[in-house]
Each structure stands twice: as structure tokens, then as C-alpha cells.
Amino acid sequence: MNRGILALVSSIGCMSAGSLQTLADAMHIPHLFIQRSPAGSPRSACPPTSRMPGTDDYTLMVRPPVYLNEVIMQVVSEYSWQKFILFYDSDFDIRGIEDFLDRTSQQGMDVSLQKVESNINMMITSLFRTMRVEELHRYRDTLRRAVLFMSPATAKAFITEVVETNLVAFDCHWILINEEISDYDLQELVMKSIGRLTLVRQTFPMPQNTTQRCVKHNHRINTSLCDPKNPKSQQLEITNRYIYDTVLLLANTFHRKLEDRKWHSMASLSCIRKNSKPWQGGKSMLDTVKKFGVSGLTSFLEFTDNGTNPNIFFEILGTNYGEDRGRGVSRLATWDPVHGLNGTLTDRKLENNMRGVVLRVVTVLEEPFVMVSENVLGKPKKYQGYSIDVLDALSNYLGFKYEIYVAPDHKYGSLQPDGQWNGLMGELVFKRADVGLSALTITPERESVVDFTTRYMDYSVGVLLRKAERTVDMFACLAPFDLSLWACIAGTVLLVGILVYLLNWLNPPRLPMGSVSSTTLYNSMWFVYGSFVQQGGEVPYTTLATRMMMGVWWMFALIVISSYTANLAAFLTITRIENSIQSLQDLSKQTELPYGTVLDSAVYDQVRSKAMNPFERDPMYSQMWRMINRTGGGDNNVEESKEGIRKIFTYLRERRLGGEYSAVELPLIAMLSDLSNEAQGKRQHKANGMQEVKYGRFGFVWDAAVLEYVANNDEDCSFYTVSSNAPDRGYGIAMQHGSPYRDIFSQRILELQQNGDMDILKLKWWPRDSPCDLYSSVQSRQRGNALDIHSFAGVFCVLAAGVVLSCLIAMVESWWSRRKGSRVPSKEVGRWMVD
């Protein structure tokens, strides 16, 4: 100032600029202030400087006002974010976004703030050390949507750290806003990030022609600065661009002052003398600077009447969701204070299709939801099943691809004592998979750590039991009457035979001439028996008493024989079973048949929670829990669902030992390869003294849909299922907590259900025309009600016994006749001796 000064150009921070602004106003020195943020952090608006009333403002703001609040609010609103976290580095002045935070609060957005320390590694390590598992899960969910107010260098280090520590997944979406983001920084940020990244930076519209871009009126700019493809131009900071254009503007201003001959000598000022006066030419110089502009590296530099630069443009760049690092970046929209947002930020990839997205799907093998259809050595496994069909239908419509793998421990997953989830759920919680698919039910515990789509199939608890087998008694022909009744009928035949003989003996009948019949006791007994079996008799009874007696006897025989015939037909064609299990209530009330489920499964937790609920009115679950939890659950429960099905199939294997299996049964019987040859015990019942029913020694409680498929694919239809009537939950597709794919998956599932496509997929695995009766506890006859040889084995035995007895009697009679004939001489011999 002592040597003379025309204008002051400063590129400093707001605090130092305030002192210079006071000096410039006092000495009437034009001050062109270029705000420089510390360490490349986003700018915050400088606080206004107090000045004396009536004094002019000699400070011109070369850099435009800070519009970061307006830009980020527009971007967040376009993305429809309602919950996100805002990170800022230690060099950023948080007071610069107070207006943004106020507006988000007014619109009901949930915004969290967190400062990123200089030592990012120590900061992340402290999070893992201090947070509990549940808090860490919630923190991961919060990181899915984040806004970064930090320098590009800090942003690169922060993104690298959170990706390496698995705090973010491929469904995250982060926004980095900073005016100072070079092309080099842009490529590095995209390389280090995953998921979706949106970058907001300041841009300068430039002509496409290189000659027009480097020649500004009578000034030629070095090509290393004006060519955007030049490395020096890419690394040129925005602050330095404004310094270049400011010097260029002052040079043009001095030139104009010389041409107009309105030159004022440079001010030789002193701040030490008290009587130092301001520069007389300062006002004229300030007006000339504000009147004209210049075209340079920052497009067009000019000032408004209030001393600010109105020309500022932002470009919004971004990537789409994906796993590939280094994917391309495209311009999504632009923003300026006059026109606002030019373009759309709506994520069309998630609204219309998901082409290019590759999802990592974790599953658990569970028939018929997920099964291995092809397993060729050296090639990826191929899967089939109802859940796979649903996933394929979603993939064909939305356009995504997927890679599927089985959970390492082959479990659905449960919360462990250390607070960690294992199985399929653990893969989603720890962000190792994007989608979980199998016979996965929607439960409150699972939904607290992952997101579920809408249910695509109803779920209910069922039990798989083996049907009762028919083992008909050989003497089934005697079953219509009880043993005591048969004894009474036999005694009645003897009694009536004796009475008939006595009546004839008291009043002998008159026999016709030449009759050979006699009224002996033997003939009377034979006549009564013949009339009872409706075969008639040979002895004529003519007395009134005898005929009265025989009339009553014939009526008695008619009623007995008719009742026997009708009851015999019913016993040979109708199966009667006592104490069969027809509902879960029946299962819970009995204790002879053990049953269990899979340990730590959703069914296990459901029975346990309802059994221990003091407000549960139905005692069924408490009774079931006593059986399932017998000896701590080790006796009746299994580790996997396949083991439970194996127990049911044990008796089937014993029954078919040595036989052949059909192609339909091979997938089911294959699970029996590791079973022991020791057969399971059998429990026997009798129905009305005729039928015996045998039950397996185990009942498996599991998903009713799985059990119905197993029972439906048995060739002999040897199994049946019993399930609850009203489904209380459903099967859903699990995703990471806060996944952006949940809503579009749910919407498509509802469309498939409404169109009937979901029913078509279901009929493929649960056909309506099933040959088996899944709800009957007895094996049904395949050829109507035809009777087999076992039902009449007793009749043939009685006939055989009668034939043998008749032959023995005939031999005795023949022997007796010969012996009697040898002792008594015949009439011919006596006559010959007389002669």
C-alpha cells in the first residue's frame, strides 16, 4: 500500500478475508475475494462482516455464493430419501448446512450426523469395539443412504475403509458433494466404491471447439489450461481457475481505464498515519470492474450490483447399482440457480427393470422349494423347485441375473448366544448375500434383522405320519358276532334240538307208510341245524307243539342269519380304526407316538413361544412342547428336515426291503442310504376285534407344504399329513435390511398372484389330481372295494377242517361197520345152514 495499489486479490479463508474486507472498505481499495476452503473441504458461506453505516462495500465475491444446501436438498428430494446419514470431515464448517438440516427436519426426514475423524481406521475400529451386534446391524442399515460433505481425499480414504470392513453392501447409495472434484478424483472414487455413487461438483460450460475455448476476445489461453483432456487442466483447482480469471479481469479493466483516460494514480496509502485518507480513485475502479466481465477458465466472470458472481453450474454424475468396480459414470442432470434441476435423477433401473444387476442368492435345500437338478463335476450346480420358479419369473420380468449358493451350515439360521446369526440369515446379516430364498417363513425375529417381500405362499405347521395298514384277521367271517354271541347261538341249537326230540317223544307223530325216517335225537339235532342254516330237513313233524316250536325257531334263524349277512358285508368293506390322529390336537393329546421337529428352526421357536405364553388359551402347544422338549430336545428332534423325513421312511424301507422303487420314489428313498437296517417298532390296535392298525414310531412336525410334497410323491401313498386350518404366516424372499429391491420384488409378486401365474407354478409341485389321499389316515384301496383272500381265509380254514373231520369220521364208521359185520352172521348164511 505504501508503494501504491490499484486492487487487492486474495485467495484465503473467511476469517482472514474479514480483516482484509475491513481494510478495503476503509481505504476504498477494490478487493476481489476468492474463497478457498481448507484442505479441499466443501465451502461454507462466510459470515457477514460488520461495517460502519453509510460506507460502501469494496469487496467483490469472485466465487459464486454457496448453493450446496439448495443442490443437495434437490438431489435428496429427487431420490425420495427419508432416512440417511450425513458425514462431514473435521475441516468442514457444519454451520454451512444449517439451512439444509432445518428443511429436512420440516419435511420429516430422519437425518443423522457423524464427523469423520482424521484417523479413519481408528474410528472404524472403535465402532466395532464399542457397538453391540444389534447396534452394528442398525448402523449398517443407516449406511445404505449417506451424504458426504468432505474433501475428495478424505472421501476416498473413508469409502475404502468402510468397503474393506464390510460395513456397506452392493445396495448402498452414497452422495458426495463438493465443488472441488476433479476428473482424476472422480475415477478413483468410482473405483473404490460399490453400490451406487452420485457426485455433485461445480462445472464450467465450455465451447466444444478448441479454438473458441482457448481464445477469449483478444486473449489467448495456454492450451494446457483450456483443454479438458490435458492432465494439467484436469488437476487445476477451481480456486486457481478463479485466480486466473480475476487477474485477466483486472487487466481488461486497467486497459479500459487507460483507453477512457480516466486513470487515477495508484494510491500510496499508509495505515500508520492518523490523517491517512482513502484512495480517491477507488470508487471509479470498483465500478469499472463491476461493469465489465471477462470470459476465461470459469466460463464468464462478472459481478452483480451487490458484488457477487451469479454464474455457477453444477453437474450431477453417477453410477447405477452393481458389483463391478470401475463402472462407467454418466451425467444425470445439471443445476443452476436460475433454472434449477435440469434432468431427472429417478432410478429407472429399479422402477422399470434391473438389467445388468447380478444378485447373490443364498439358499437351503428343501424339497420341493429348492432342489439340485443337475450336479456335473466342474460345472455350477443347477437348481429347481417352487422357489426357483418364482425367482425365475421375477428374473425374466425384471431382467436381473443371479448366482445361487447353499448356506455353509445348511441351516436357515437362528440367533446364537453370542448375538450372531448363523445359516442363511447370517449370510444376509453380514452382507455376504443379497437375497435369501428357500422355504423361508416370515417371523418377527427374522424381520428385525432382514427385509422380507410380501408372502408368495401361505404357511402352516403340519405333521407327517404313516398311514395305518390293514392286517385282516383270518377268521374275519366270525367278526360280525362276538364270541359270547356265537356261544349262545351254538347252545340254542342244542337246546332247541333236544326240545324237538322230547316233544316228539311225548307225542310221537304218525309216519306215513314206507317212511324210513325216525324221530331220534340225532335226526332232531340235524333237522334244527339244517333249518338254522336255511338248508331244510328230512324228518316230518306233524304235531302242533312241534310245529309251533319250529316256527319260532325259523323266525329266530331268519333274524340271526340276516343280521350276520349284513354285518359281515360292513366288516369286510369298511375300515374301522380306533385312536387315529386326525388333527394337531389329537397329536398333542396322545403320548404313545413320539414326534419332533428341527432344532432351533422356525417351527421349533413357534411351538416354544406359544407354549410359554401365559395368555395362550389353547393347551395344544404346551402339550406338544412337552413331547418335543423331552430330555432337552435331544430325543425327538433332528438337526435337519431330511433327518426327520428319514425317520418316517424307515418303516417304509422295512416293508419294501428287497423290492424295487419307482422313478418317482427314487429322490425320496435316496435319503435312506445312511439309515441302519434296524426296523422301527410298531404299535398295534384292533378295531371291533377284526382289524389291526400299525403306526410308525415317529411323527415329524414341519412345514405342511414340504410334508404334503413328500407324501404326494410316495408310490404306495403310505403317508398322510395333518396341519392347522388357518395359516398364520407365509413364505417370503429375504433381503438385506433396507434393500432397494424389496419393493419392486413385492410389487411383481402381487402381480403374479393377481394374474394367476403363482397358482400355475404351485400346481407344478402340488397337483390337484394327486393319486394319494393326503388327509386319510388309512391306505385306500386302488381297485374299489374288492375283497382279497385274507378276508376269507378263515372260511376256507373251516371248510378244510370240515373236510378232514368228515374223512376221519368216514374212516371210523367204515371200521366200525366192518367190525360189527364180522361178529353178526348174515341172513343168507343162516338160511343155508337151516336148509
Summary of the structure (lengths in Angstrom):
residues: 835
radius of gyration: 50.0
end to end distance: 193.9
largest distance: 202.6
contacts: 2462
relative contact order: 0.08
helix: 42%
strand: 17%
